[in-house]
């Protein structure tokens, strides 16, 4: 009879690094100065962060996003850079942990290859992370994103709710 004991010991302690990324797909509703519209989007984020304290990571996140509005033949592609902070609620030795993540990102958006607007996004997400071993975590998140876009056609505000999937590698000091 063989017995295996699994210990996570995730590296969410002071002095460690985290690298990884996440993606999510969602629907949005936009309200501009003169109209309301709906659409779909997919976003991909990379991230690199440092733990200045146990269970708290801060870092940078470059990203790319794609969106399409219903009833419009044009699509929108955006490239951004942002800052984030994340907090893990449970002890580092847990195989499953819970976290919350706050992020602010600035995008340059392009429609049909031409720059059409800039936008600022505030993202709040959270959920469980399951550690596959002592360094690798798989995340499932519920996300809320508030986007304020400025263009030659006016200002728009997008509110998006979606589910996300992430993959993080925690590097020991």
GROMACS elastic network, one bead per residue, 0.5 to 0.9 nm:
[ bonds ]
;  ai    aj funct       b0    kb
    6    95     6  0.84236   500
    6   133     6  0.82943   500
    7    10     6  0.88433   500
    7    93     6  0.71653   500
    7    94     6  0.78760   500
    7    95     6  0.70535   500
    7   133     6  0.77540   500
    7   134     6  0.73978   500
    8    11     6  0.88960   500
    8    92     6  0.80687   500
    8    93     6  0.56406   500
    8    94     6  0.60543   500
    8    96     6  0.84329   500
    8   131     6  0.63943   500
    8   132     6  0.76918   500
    8   133     6  0.56655   500
    8   135     6  0.80477   500
    9    12     6  0.85017   500
    9    92     6  0.57939   500
    9    94     6  0.67016   500
    9    95     6  0.74446   500
    9   131     6  0.88298   500
    9   133     6  0.81181   500
    9   134     6  0.52324   500
    9   135     6  0.80254   500
   10    13     6  0.81921   500
   10    92     6  0.54422   500
   10    93     6  0.60111   500
   10    94     6  0.73462   500
   10    95     6  0.75219   500
   10   131     6  0.70467   500
   10   133     6  0.76560   500
   10   135     6  0.57066   500
   10   136     6  0.79161   500
   10   137     6  0.83292   500
   10   170     6  0.72540   500
   11    14     6  0.86608   500
   11    16     6  0.66367   500
   11    17     6  0.82134   500
   11    18     6  0.85104   500
   11    55     6  0.88670   500
   11    92     6  0.68656   500
   11    93     6  0.86392   500
   11   134     6  0.68465   500
   11   135     6  0.62044   500
   11   169     6  0.88989   500
   11   170     6  0.54665   500
   11   171     6  0.67126   500
   11   172     6  0.60493   500
   11   173     6  0.88868   500
   12    15     6  0.87968   500
   12    16     6  0.68387   500
   12    17     6  0.82725   500
   12    18     6  0.83381   500
   12    51     6  0.69788   500
   12    53     6  0.86938   500
   12    54     6  0.61192   500
   12    55     6  0.51089   500
   12    56     6  0.74588   500
   12    57     6  0.79766   500
   12    88     6  0.78439   500
   12    91     6  0.88597   500
   12    92     6  0.59449   500
   12   170     6  0.71250   500
   12   171     6  0.89899   500
   12   172     6  0.87665   500
   13    16     6  0.61129   500
   13    17     6  0.89916   500
   13    51     6  0.63581   500
   13    52     6  0.82393   500
   13    53     6  0.65161   500
   13    55     6  0.57480   500
   13    56     6  0.78606   500
   13    57     6  0.89606   500
   13    92     6  0.71658   500
   13   172     6  0.86464   500
   14    17     6  0.88432   500
   14    50     6  0.81882   500
   14    52     6  0.52882   500
   14    55     6  0.74884   500
   14    56     6  0.79618   500
   14    57     6  0.86936   500
   14   173     6  0.87828   500
   15    50     6  0.68880   500
   15    51     6  0.54232   500
   15    52     6  0.60516   500
   15    53     6  0.74221   500
   15    54     6  0.82885   500
   15   172     6  0.79108   500
   15   173     6  0.59948   500
   16    49     6  0.86691   500
   16    50     6  0.60485   500
   16    51     6  0.54919   500
   16    52     6  0.81396   500
   16    57     6  0.89080   500
   16   170     6  0.71213   500
   16   171     6  0.58252   500
   16   172     6  0.51252   500
   17    48     6  0.73552   500
   17    49     6  0.56912   500
   17    51     6  0.62510   500
   17    57     6  0.81762   500
   17   169     6  0.83640   500
   17   170     6  0.58508   500
   17   171     6  0.50385   500
   17   172     6  0.67762   500
   17   173     6  0.73494   500
   18    47     6  0.77981   500
   18    48     6  0.56638   500
   18    49     6  0.50437   500
   18    50     6  0.62694   500
   18    51     6  0.79551   500
   18    57     6  0.79089   500
   18    59     6  0.87618   500
   18   168     6  0.66177   500
   18   169     6  0.56450   500
   18   171     6  0.59468   500
   18   172     6  0.88738   500
   19    46     6  0.76948   500
   19    47     6  0.55975   500
   19    49     6  0.64596   500
   19    50     6  0.89984   500
   19   167     6  0.86586   500
   19   168     6  0.57431   500
   19   169     6  0.53281   500
   19   170     6  0.66041   500
   19   171     6  0.78334   500
   20    45     6  0.84801   500
   20    46     6  0.58066   500
   20    47     6  0.54660   500
   20    48     6  0.67608   500
   20   166     6  0.75884   500
   20   167     6  0.55961   500
   20   169     6  0.58497   500
   20   170     6  0.85910   500
   21    44     6  0.73706   500
   21    45     6  0.52869   500
   21    47     6  0.55919   500
   21    48     6  0.85559   500
   21    61     6  0.85176   500
   21   165     6  0.87099   500
   21   166     6  0.56736   500
   21   167     6  0.56212   500
   21   168     6  0.63744   500
   22    43     6  0.83074   500
   22    44     6  0.58907   500
   22    45     6  0.52608   500
   22    46     6  0.66131   500
   22    47     6  0.84184   500
   22   139     6  0.83433   500
   22   164     6  0.68597   500
   22   165     6  0.55592   500
   22   167     6  0.62094   500
   22   168     6  0.83710   500
   23    42     6  0.72642   500
   23    43     6  0.55221   500
   23    45     6  0.61921   500
   23    46     6  0.88733   500
   23   163     6  0.88491   500
   23   164     6  0.56874   500
   23   165     6  0.56430   500
   23   166     6  0.64004   500
   24    41     6  0.82316   500
   24    42     6  0.56968   500
   24    43     6  0.55059   500
   24    44     6  0.67919   500
   24    45     6  0.89480   500
   24   141     6  0.89187   500
   24   143     6  0.84702   500
   24   162     6  0.67870   500
   24   163     6  0.59806   500
   24   165     6  0.63688   500
   24   166     6  0.86591   500
   25    40     6  0.75132   500
   25    41     6  0.57231   500
   25    43     6  0.65949   500
   25   162     6  0.62843   500
   25   163     6  0.67774   500
   25   164     6  0.70016   500
   26    39     6  0.85756   500
   26    40     6  0.57025   500
   26    41     6  0.54453   500
   26    42     6  0.65315   500
   26    43     6  0.87663   500
   26   160     6  0.68247   500
   26   161     6  0.64278   500
   26   163     6  0.71423   500
   26   164     6  0.88826   500
   27    38     6  0.73162   500
   27    39     6  0.56581   500
   27    41     6  0.62278   500
   27    42     6  0.89446   500
   27   159     6  0.89611   500
   27   160     6  0.61935   500
   27   161     6  0.69254   500
   27   162     6  0.70787   500
   28    37     6  0.83890   500
   28    38     6  0.56169   500
   28    39     6  0.53652   500
   28    40     6  0.60385   500
   28    41     6  0.75479   500
   28    69     6  0.88456   500
   28   158     6  0.64154   500
   28   159     6  0.59079   500
   28   161     6  0.71510   500
   28   162     6  0.89143   500
   29    36     6  0.71960   500
   29    37     6  0.57849   500
   29    39     6  0.65851   500
   29    40     6  0.88888   500
   29   157     6  0.83957   500
   29   158     6  0.57370   500
   29   159     6  0.59847   500
   29   160     6  0.68829   500
   30    35     6  0.81969   500
   30    36     6  0.55414   500
   30    37     6  0.51839   500
   30    38     6  0.60897   500
   30    39     6  0.81057   500
   30   156     6  0.64142   500
   30   157     6  0.55694   500
   30   159     6  0.68033   500
   30   160     6  0.89001   500
   31    34     6  0.77946   500
   31    35     6  0.60048   500
   31    37     6  0.66886   500
   31    38     6  0.89820   500
   31   155     6  0.85400   500
   31   156     6  0.55368   500
   31   157     6  0.53658   500
   31   158     6  0.65490   500
   31   159     6  0.88620   500
   32    35     6  0.53402   500
   32    36     6  0.62688   500
   32    37     6  0.84715   500
   32   154     6  0.68590   500
   32   155     6  0.55943   500
   32   157     6  0.62887   500
   32   158     6  0.86802   500
   33    36     6  0.87273   500
   33   153     6  0.88572   500
   33   154     6  0.61689   500
   33   155     6  0.60822   500
   33   156     6  0.67343   500
   34   154     6  0.83045   500
   37    69     6  0.69687   500
   37    70     6  0.71609   500
   37    71     6  0.87650   500
   38    68     6  0.87350   500
   38    69     6  0.58381   500
   38    70     6  0.58620   500
   38    71     6  0.88915   500
   39    67     6  0.70243   500
   39    68     6  0.55200   500
   39    70     6  0.52296   500
   39    71     6  0.89019   500
   40    66     6  0.84859   500
   40    67     6  0.56369   500
   40    68     6  0.55869   500
   40    69     6  0.65882   500
   40    70     6  0.79910   500
   41    65     6  0.71401   500
   41    66     6  0.55152   500
   41    68     6  0.64798   500
   41    69     6  0.87689   500
   42    64     6  0.86700   500
   42    65     6  0.57892   500
   42    66     6  0.53974   500
   42    67     6  0.65177   500
   43    63     6  0.72744   500
   43    64     6  0.59080   500
   43    66     6  0.63731   500
   43    67     6  0.85516   500
   44    62     6  0.87251   500
   44    63     6  0.56463   500
   44    64     6  0.54762   500
   44    65     6  0.62751   500
   45    61     6  0.62833   500
   45    62     6  0.60383   500
   45    64     6  0.66888   500
   45    65     6  0.86009   500
   46    60     6  0.84022   500
   46    61     6  0.54168   500
   46    62     6  0.56362   500
   46    63     6  0.62287   500
   47    59     6  0.69909   500
   47    60     6  0.57562   500
   47    62     6  0.67035   500
   47    63     6  0.86444   500
   47    84     6  0.87015   500
   47   168     6  0.87009   500
   48    58     6  0.83345   500
   48    59     6  0.55552   500
   48    60     6  0.57039   500
   48    61     6  0.66066   500
   49    57     6  0.58702   500
   49    58     6  0.51816   500
   49    60     6  0.64672   500
   49    61     6  0.85887   500
   49    84     6  0.83043   500
   49    85     6  0.83875   500
   50    53     6  0.89087   500
   50    56     6  0.83174   500
   50    57     6  0.52761   500
   50    58     6  0.55933   500
   50    59     6  0.61937   500
   51    54     6  0.65465   500
   51    55     6  0.70963   500
   51    56     6  0.55467   500
   51    58     6  0.65628   500
   51    59     6  0.88563   500
   52    55     6  0.87724   500
   52    56     6  0.66969   500
   52    57     6  0.65803   500
   52    58     6  0.76414   500
   53    56     6  0.53933   500
   53    57     6  0.73654   500
   54    57     6  0.82024   500
   54    88     6  0.87416   500
   54    92     6  0.83164   500
   55    86     6  0.81048   500
   55    87     6  0.56387   500
   55    89     6  0.72319   500
   55    90     6  0.82118   500
   55    91     6  0.79800   500
   55    92     6  0.73291   500
   56    85     6  0.72793   500
   56    86     6  0.57913   500
   56    88     6  0.65966   500
   57    84     6  0.82240   500
   57    85     6  0.56696   500
   57    86     6  0.52435   500
   57    87     6  0.65433   500
   57    88     6  0.86940   500
   58    83     6  0.75364   500
   58    84     6  0.56815   500
   58    86     6  0.64671   500
   59    82     6  0.85371   500
   59    83     6  0.57153   500
   59    84     6  0.54073   500
   59    85     6  0.65149   500
   59    86     6  0.88126   500
   60    81     6  0.72766   500
   60    82     6  0.56819   500
   60    84     6  0.61249   500
   60    85     6  0.88855   500
   61    80     6  0.82790   500
   61    81     6  0.57441   500
   61    82     6  0.50986   500
   61    83     6  0.59626   500
   61    84     6  0.70892   500
   61   103     6  0.85941   500
   61   105     6  0.80149   500
   62    79     6  0.77383   500
   62    80     6  0.57177   500
   62    82     6  0.62586   500
   62    83     6  0.87324   500
   62   105     6  0.84153   500
   63    78     6  0.81713   500
   63    79     6  0.58616   500
   63    80     6  0.51105   500
   63    81     6  0.61212   500
   63    82     6  0.80012   500
   63   105     6  0.84797   500
   63   107     6  0.85452   500
   64    77     6  0.73451   500
   64    78     6  0.55959   500
   64    80     6  0.62778   500
   64    81     6  0.88823   500
   64   107     6  0.85713   500
   65    76     6  0.81032   500
   65    77     6  0.56613   500
   65    78     6  0.50507   500
   65    79     6  0.65705   500
   65    80     6  0.83507   500
   65   109     6  0.88301   500
   66    75     6  0.73294   500
   66    76     6  0.56855   500
   66    78     6  0.64250   500
   67    75     6  0.58977   500
   67    76     6  0.51810   500
   67    77     6  0.65564   500
   67    78     6  0.85594   500
   68    71     6  0.89874   500
   68    72     6  0.74841   500
   68    73     6  0.80699   500
   68    74     6  0.69834   500
   68    76     6  0.62934   500
   69    72     6  0.56217   500
   69    73     6  0.79809   500
   69    74     6  0.77648   500
   69    75     6  0.71349   500
   69    76     6  0.86496   500
   70    73     6  0.82561   500
   72    75     6  0.77986   500
   74   111     6  0.64364   500
   74   112     6  0.63877   500
   75   110     6  0.83950   500
   75   111     6  0.58061   500
   75   112     6  0.67975   500
   76   109     6  0.65366   500
   76   110     6  0.55518   500
   76   112     6  0.72548   500
   76   113     6  0.86768   500
   76   116     6  0.87454   500
   77   108     6  0.85217   500
   77   109     6  0.56598   500
   77   110     6  0.52377   500
   77   111     6  0.65146   500
   77   112     6  0.86295   500
   77   113     6  0.84687   500
   78   107     6  0.59005   500
   78   108     6  0.55383   500
   78   110     6  0.60706   500
   78   111     6  0.88099   500
   78   118     6  0.87000   500
   78   119     6  0.89384   500
   79   106     6  0.83376   500
   79   107     6  0.53608   500
   79   108     6  0.56284   500
   79   109     6  0.66150   500
   79   110     6  0.86504   500
   80   105     6  0.62971   500
   80   106     6  0.53538   500
   80   108     6  0.64039   500
   80   109     6  0.86402   500
   81   104     6  0.85503   500
   81   105     6  0.55081   500
   81   106     6  0.58133   500
   81   107     6  0.68510   500
   82   103     6  0.68399   500
   82   104     6  0.53934   500
   82   106     6  0.62098   500
   82   107     6  0.87202   500
   82   121     6  0.88561   500
   83   102     6  0.85780   500
   83   103     6  0.57538   500
   83   104     6  0.56569   500
   83   105     6  0.65809   500
   84   101     6  0.70602   500
   84   102     6  0.56029   500
   84   104     6  0.65233   500
   84   105     6  0.85805   500
   85   100     6  0.85174   500
   85   101     6  0.58668   500
   85   102     6  0.54784   500
   85   103     6  0.65618   500
   86    99     6  0.68263   500
   86   100     6  0.56729   500
   86   102     6  0.63844   500
   86   103     6  0.86449   500
   87    98     6  0.84865   500
   87    99     6  0.54327   500
   87   100     6  0.55325   500
   87   101     6  0.66078   500
   88    91     6  0.80120   500
   88    92     6  0.83733   500
   88    97     6  0.67414   500
   88    98     6  0.57309   500
   88   100     6  0.67886   500
   88   101     6  0.89710   500
   89    92     6  0.89935   500
   89    97     6  0.68417   500
   89    98     6  0.55945   500
   89    99     6  0.58688   500
   89   100     6  0.82133   500
   90    93     6  0.83415   500
   90    94     6  0.69151   500
   90    96     6  0.83961   500
   90    97     6  0.55996   500
   90    98     6  0.65417   500
   90    99     6  0.83541   500
   91    94     6  0.59224   500
   91    97     6  0.77501   500
   92    95     6  0.83510   500
   92    97     6  0.80203   500
   93    96     6  0.88817   500
   93   134     6  0.88714   500
   94    97     6  0.61654   500
   94   131     6  0.83651   500
   95   129     6  0.83294   500
   95   130     6  0.60821   500
   95   131     6  0.53224   500
   95   132     6  0.78473   500
   95   133     6  0.81849   500
   95   134     6  0.85374   500
   96   128     6  0.67221   500
   96   129     6  0.56967   500
   96   131     6  0.62400   500
   96   137     6  0.89394   500
   97   127     6  0.84755   500
   97   128     6  0.56647   500
   97   129     6  0.53334   500
   97   130     6  0.66688   500
   97   131     6  0.81808   500
   98   126     6  0.74167   500
   98   127     6  0.55946   500
   98   129     6  0.61091   500
   98   130     6  0.88994   500
   99   125     6  0.84691   500
   99   126     6  0.54659   500
   99   127     6  0.57519   500
   99   128     6  0.64398   500
   99   129     6  0.74558   500
  100   124     6  0.74886   500
  100   125     6  0.58617   500
  100   127     6  0.67803   500
  101   123     6  0.78992   500
  101   124     6  0.58241   500
  101   125     6  0.51977   500
  101   126     6  0.58473   500
  102   122     6  0.75745   500
  102   123     6  0.57986   500
  102   125     6  0.67031   500
  102   126     6  0.87894   500
  103   121     6  0.79309   500
  103   122     6  0.58014   500
  103   123     6  0.50242   500
  103   124     6  0.66003   500
  103   125     6  0.86792   500
  104   120     6  0.72724   500
  104   121     6  0.56434   500
  104   123     6  0.63779   500
  105   119     6  0.83013   500
  105   120     6  0.58052   500
  105   121     6  0.50888   500
  105   122     6  0.66179   500
  105   123     6  0.81508   500
  106   118     6  0.73506   500
  106   119     6  0.58268   500
  106   121     6  0.63287   500
  107   117     6  0.84630   500
  107   118     6  0.55753   500
  107   119     6  0.51384   500
  107   120     6  0.63170   500
  107   121     6  0.78750   500
  107   149     6  0.89709   500
  108   115     6  0.71683   500
  108   116     6  0.80802   500
  108   117     6  0.63255   500
  108   119     6  0.66250   500
  109   114     6  0.83756   500
  109   115     6  0.58363   500
  109   116     6  0.59436   500
  109   117     6  0.53695   500
  109   118     6  0.57635   500
  109   119     6  0.73732   500
  110   113     6  0.55658   500
  110   114     6  0.51436   500
  110   116     6  0.53719   500
  110   117     6  0.71425   500
  110   118     6  0.89184   500
  111   114     6  0.54516   500
  111   115     6  0.64343   500
  111   116     6  0.60748   500
  111   117     6  0.88307   500
  112   115     6  0.84588   500
  113   116     6  0.89282   500
  115   118     6  0.83312   500
  116   150     6  0.85744   500
  116   151     6  0.59879   500
  116   152     6  0.73725   500
  116   153     6  0.89552   500
  117   149     6  0.64466   500
  117   150     6  0.54109   500
  117   152     6  0.73941   500
  118   148     6  0.84737   500
  118   149     6  0.57282   500
  118   150     6  0.56212   500
  118   151     6  0.68964   500
  119   147     6  0.64817   500
  119   148     6  0.53869   500
  119   150     6  0.61953   500
  119   151     6  0.87864   500
  120   146     6  0.82520   500
  120   147     6  0.56512   500
  120   148     6  0.53642   500
  120   149     6  0.65697   500
  120   150     6  0.88898   500
  121   145     6  0.66002   500
  121   146     6  0.55933   500
  121   148     6  0.65273   500
  121   149     6  0.86653   500
  122   144     6  0.83314   500
  122   145     6  0.57513   500
  122   146     6  0.52563   500
  122   147     6  0.65305   500
  122   148     6  0.88432   500
  123   143     6  0.70667   500
  123   144     6  0.57745   500
  123   146     6  0.64930   500
  123   147     6  0.86165   500
  124   142     6  0.85204   500
  124   143     6  0.58965   500
  124   144     6  0.53259   500
  124   145     6  0.65138   500
  124   146     6  0.88176   500
  125   141     6  0.61701   500
  125   142     6  0.55598   500
  125   144     6  0.62208   500
  125   145     6  0.84665   500
  125   164     6  0.87536   500
  126   140     6  0.80844   500
  126   141     6  0.51948   500
  126   142     6  0.57881   500
  126   143     6  0.68482   500
  127   139     6  0.71032   500
  127   140     6  0.58855   500
  127   142     6  0.63819   500
  128   138     6  0.84178   500
  128   139     6  0.58825   500
  128   140     6  0.59545   500
  128   141     6  0.69609   500
  129   137     6  0.59054   500
  129   138     6  0.54282   500
  129   140     6  0.66734   500
  129   141     6  0.86515   500
  129   166     6  0.86479   500
  129   167     6  0.88888   500
  130   133     6  0.89379   500
  130   136     6  0.84161   500
  130   137     6  0.53945   500
  130   138     6  0.52319   500
  130   139     6  0.64151   500
  130   140     6  0.87280   500
  131   134     6  0.67229   500
  131   135     6  0.71752   500
  131   136     6  0.56257   500
  131   138     6  0.63361   500
  131   139     6  0.87852   500
  132   135     6  0.76450   500
  132   136     6  0.55978   500
  132   137     6  0.58841   500
  132   138     6  0.72772   500
  133   136     6  0.56361   500
  133   137     6  0.75462   500
  134   137     6  0.84175   500
  134   170     6  0.80949   500
  135   168     6  0.81143   500
  135   169     6  0.55158   500
  135   171     6  0.66288   500
  135   172     6  0.80149   500
  136   167     6  0.73939   500
  136   168     6  0.58437   500
  136   170     6  0.63270   500
  137   166     6  0.81558   500
  137   167     6  0.58038   500
  137   168     6  0.51578   500
  137   169     6  0.64053   500
  137   170     6  0.79276   500
  138   165     6  0.75516   500
  138   166     6  0.58397   500
  138   168     6  0.65871   500
  139   164     6  0.79136   500
  139   165     6  0.56058   500
  139   167     6  0.61185   500
  139   168     6  0.79134   500
  140   163     6  0.73063   500
  140   164     6  0.57678   500
  140   166     6  0.64701   500
  141   162     6  0.83796   500
  141   163     6  0.56436   500
  141   165     6  0.63132   500
  141   166     6  0.78271   500
  142   161     6  0.74947   500
  142   162     6  0.60688   500
  142   164     6  0.63114   500
  143   160     6  0.78990   500
  143   161     6  0.56228   500
  143   162     6  0.52832   500
  143   163     6  0.59632   500
  143   164     6  0.68519   500
  144   159     6  0.73136   500
  144   160     6  0.56787   500
  144   162     6  0.67646   500
  145   158     6  0.77847   500
  145   159     6  0.57870   500
  145   160     6  0.50515   500
  145   161     6  0.65497   500
  145   162     6  0.85691   500
  146   157     6  0.71781   500
  146   158     6  0.57664   500
  146   160     6  0.65756   500
  147   156     6  0.79758   500
  147   157     6  0.55646   500
  147   159     6  0.64940   500
  147   160     6  0.82860   500
  148   155     6  0.72497   500
  148   156     6  0.58298   500
  148   158     6  0.65348   500
  149   154     6  0.84234   500
  149   155     6  0.56765   500
  149   156     6  0.51277   500
  149   157     6  0.63636   500
  149   158     6  0.80835   500
  150   153     6  0.80751   500
  150   154     6  0.62624   500
  150   156     6  0.66468   500
  151   154     6  0.53860   500
  151   155     6  0.61886   500
  151   156     6  0.83071   500
  152   155     6  0.82690   500
